[in-house]
Amino acid sequence: MTEPYAFDSQCDLAALVYGPDDAPDALLSAFTADVVGRGARVAGLIQGGHRAGAPQLSAVLVHSGEGVDLFQDLGSYAEGCRLDLQALTRAGQEIAGAIDAGADLLVINRFGKQEREGRGLLYLIDRALSADIPVLVAVPDHCFATWVKFAEGMSVKIPPTRGALEGWWRSVARRSSGLPVLSHTTMCEICK
C-alpha cells in the first residue's frame, strides 16, 4: 500500500487548504509543536483561532512563543478592517529575523486579504524559499485560485488533516539532511 498523499519532490511550498468547518489553527499548532519537539527550528505565525464576529484575533510567533494581538480596537461602532497592520509588520520583522537565524520551516497563518493584495507576510515566503526553507501556508478554500496564481502553480495542495501534513513534512525532511521526521504512525503504515 502506498502513502495516501504523494508530493512533488521539488515542491517546498505547501498550501494547507481548509474550508469553513475546518480548524487550521489547531492543526498547525499541534503539527508545529511536534516538529519543534523533534528538534526542528520553526519560524512563523499561527492564529489562536478566529470566529466571525469575535472581537479579538490573536496569534503566536512559533519560534518564540510570544503572543501577538492582530486586531486593533476601533470602537464598537467602527466598520472596516480591524487588522492591526503595525502589529503584523512587527511580527513579520520577528519572523524575518528567525528565518535569517536559520529556520527549518516557515509557517504562515493565512493567505489572507493582505497577502492576496501583495502585502502582509507575503514577502516572507520568498525570503524563506530563497534560503531553501520549506514553507507551509494556511489557505482558505475560497482563495485557492488566487493562491495558485501567486504560486504560479508551484505548490503542493494539502488537505487539512494531520496525516497529509506529516506526509508532506516527511517528503521535505527526507530531501534535507538533518531535518527531524515525525515518527507518528499512520493507519496506512499499520496496515502494511
C-alpha positions as CSV (number, residue, x, y, z in Angstrom):
1,M,0.0,0.0,0.0
2,T,1.4,3.5,-0.8
3,E,1.2,6.6,1.2
4,P,-2.2,8.4,0.8
5,Y,-0.6,11.6,-0.4
6,A,2.3,11.9,-2.9
7,F,4.2,15.1,-3.2
8,D,6.3,16.7,-5.9
9,S,9.9,16.3,-4.9
10,Q,10.7,19.8,-6.0
11,C,7.8,21.5,-4.0
12,D,8.8,23.0,-0.7
13,L,5.8,25.4,-0.8
14,A,2.7,23.9,0.6
15,A,-0.9,25.2,0.9
16,L,-2.9,23.8,3.7
17,V,-6.3,24.3,2.1
18,Y,-9.2,24.4,4.5
19,G,-12.9,25.1,4.5
20,P,-15.3,26.9,6.9
21,D,-15.8,23.8,9.0
22,D,-12.1,23.0,9.4
23,A,-9.8,24.2,12.3
24,P,-6.4,25.0,10.6
25,D,-5.1,26.9,13.6
26,A,-5.4,23.9,16.0
27,L,-4.0,21.6,13.3
28,L,-1.0,23.9,12.6
29,S,-0.3,24.4,16.3
30,A,-0.3,20.6,17.1
31,F,1.8,19.9,14.0
32,T,4.4,22.6,14.7
33,A,4.6,21.6,18.3
34,D,5.5,18.0,17.3
35,V,8.1,19.2,14.7
36,V,9.7,21.6,17.2
37,G,9.6,18.8,19.8
38,R,11.7,16.7,17.4
39,G,14.3,19.4,17.1
40,A,13.3,21.4,14.0
41,R,13.5,25.2,14.1
42,V,10.2,26.5,13.0
43,A,9.5,30.2,12.4
44,G,6.2,31.8,11.7
45,L,2.9,32.9,13.0
46,I,-0.2,30.8,13.9
47,Q,-3.5,32.2,14.8
48,G,-5.1,31.3,18.0
49,G,-8.4,30.7,16.3
50,H,-10.8,33.3,15.0
51,R,-14.6,33.2,14.7
52,A,-16.7,35.6,12.7
53,G,-17.8,38.4,15.0
54,A,-15.1,37.7,17.6
55,P,-13.6,41.0,19.0
56,Q,-10.0,39.7,19.1
57,L,-7.6,38.0,16.7
58,S,-4.5,36.7,18.4
59,A,-1.6,34.7,17.1
60,V,1.6,33.2,18.4
61,L,5.1,33.6,17.0
62,V,6.1,29.9,16.6
63,H,9.8,30.5,17.2
64,S,9.5,32.4,20.4
65,G,6.0,31.5,21.8
66,E,5.2,35.3,22.0
67,G,1.6,36.2,21.6
68,V,0.6,38.9,19.1
69,D,-2.7,40.8,19.1
70,L,-3.6,41.3,15.5
71,F,-6.8,43.3,15.9
72,Q,-6.9,46.9,16.9
73,D,-9.8,48.2,19.0
74,L,-11.6,50.7,16.8
75,G,-14.7,51.0,19.0
76,S,-17.9,49.1,19.0
77,Y,-19.4,51.1,16.1
78,A,-16.4,51.0,13.8
79,E,-16.6,49.3,10.5
80,G,-13.9,48.1,8.2
81,C,-10.7,46.3,8.7
82,R,-9.6,45.9,12.3
83,L,-6.3,44.2,11.4
84,D,-3.5,46.0,13.2
85,L,-1.0,46.4,10.4
86,Q,1.7,47.7,12.7
87,A,1.4,44.5,14.8
88,L,1.5,42.4,11.7
89,T,4.6,44.3,10.5
90,R,6.4,43.8,13.8
91,A,5.5,40.1,13.7
92,G,6.9,39.9,10.2
93,Q,10.2,41.5,11.3
94,E,10.5,39.0,14.1
95,I,9.8,36.1,11.7
96,A,12.4,37.5,9.2
97,G,14.9,37.5,12.0
98,A,14.1,33.9,12.8
99,I,14.5,33.0,9.1
100,D,17.8,34.7,9.0
101,A,19.0,32.9,12.2
102,G,18.3,29.6,10.5
103,A,14.9,28.1,10.4
104,D,13.9,24.6,9.1
105,L,10.3,25.5,8.3
106,L,8.2,28.7,7.9
107,V,4.5,28.6,8.8
108,I,2.3,31.5,7.7
109,N,-1.1,31.6,9.5
110,R,-3.1,32.7,6.5
111,F,-3.1,33.7,2.9
112,G,-5.4,36.5,3.8
113,K,-6.6,39.7,2.3
114,Q,-3.3,41.5,2.9
115,E,-1.3,38.7,1.3
116,R,-3.7,38.4,-1.7
117,E,-3.1,42.1,-2.3
118,G,0.7,41.6,-2.2
119,R,1.3,42.8,1.3
120,G,1.2,41.3,4.8
121,L,3.6,38.4,5.4
122,L,3.9,37.5,1.7
123,Y,7.5,38.7,1.4
124,L,8.5,36.1,4.0
125,I,7.5,33.3,1.7
126,D,10.0,34.4,-1.0
127,R,12.6,35.1,1.7
128,A,12.3,31.5,3.1
129,L,12.2,29.8,-0.2
130,S,15.3,31.7,-1.3
131,A,17.0,30.3,1.7
132,D,15.8,26.8,0.9
133,I,13.4,26.7,3.8
134,P,10.1,24.9,3.2
135,V,7.0,27.0,3.6
136,L,3.6,26.0,4.9
137,V,0.7,28.4,4.4
138,A,-3.0,28.1,5.5
139,V,-5.2,29.0,2.5
140,P,-8.9,29.3,2.7
141,D,-10.5,27.1,0.0
142,H,-12.3,30.1,-1.5
143,C,-8.9,31.8,-2.0
144,F,-7.2,28.8,-3.5
145,A,-7.4,30.0,-7.2
146,T,-5.7,33.3,-6.1
147,W,-3.1,31.2,-4.3
148,V,-2.4,29.1,-7.4
149,K,-1.8,32.4,-9.4
150,F,0.5,33.7,-6.7
151,A,2.5,30.4,-6.5
152,E,2.4,30.1,-10.3
153,G,1.2,26.5,-9.8
154,M,4.4,25.6,-7.9
155,S,2.9,24.5,-4.6
156,V,1.5,21.4,-3.0
157,K,-2.2,21.4,-2.0
158,I,-2.5,19.7,1.4
159,P,-5.9,18.8,2.8
160,P,-6.5,19.8,6.4
161,T,-5.5,16.5,8.0
162,R,-2.7,15.6,10.3
163,G,-1.7,12.7,8.0
164,A,-1.4,14.9,5.0
165,L,0.8,17.4,6.9
166,E,3.0,14.7,8.2
167,G,3.3,13.1,4.7
168,W,4.4,16.5,3.3
169,W,6.9,17.0,6.1
170,R,8.4,13.5,5.6
171,S,8.9,14.2,1.9
172,V,10.6,17.6,2.7
173,A,12.7,16.2,5.6
174,R,14.0,13.3,3.5
175,R,15.4,15.7,0.9
176,S,17.0,17.9,3.6
177,S,19.6,16.1,5.7
178,G,19.3,16.8,9.4
179,L,15.6,17.7,9.4
180,P,13.7,15.6,12.0
181,V,11.0,13.4,10.6
182,L,7.8,12.8,12.6
183,S,7.5,9.3,13.8
184,H,3.7,9.3,14.1
185,T,2.5,6.0,12.7
186,T,-0.4,6.4,10.3
187,M,-3.2,3.9,9.9
188,C,-1.9,3.1,6.4
189,E,1.5,2.2,7.8
190,I,0.0,0.0,10.5
191,C,-1.9,-1.9,7.8
192,K,1.2,-2.5,5.6
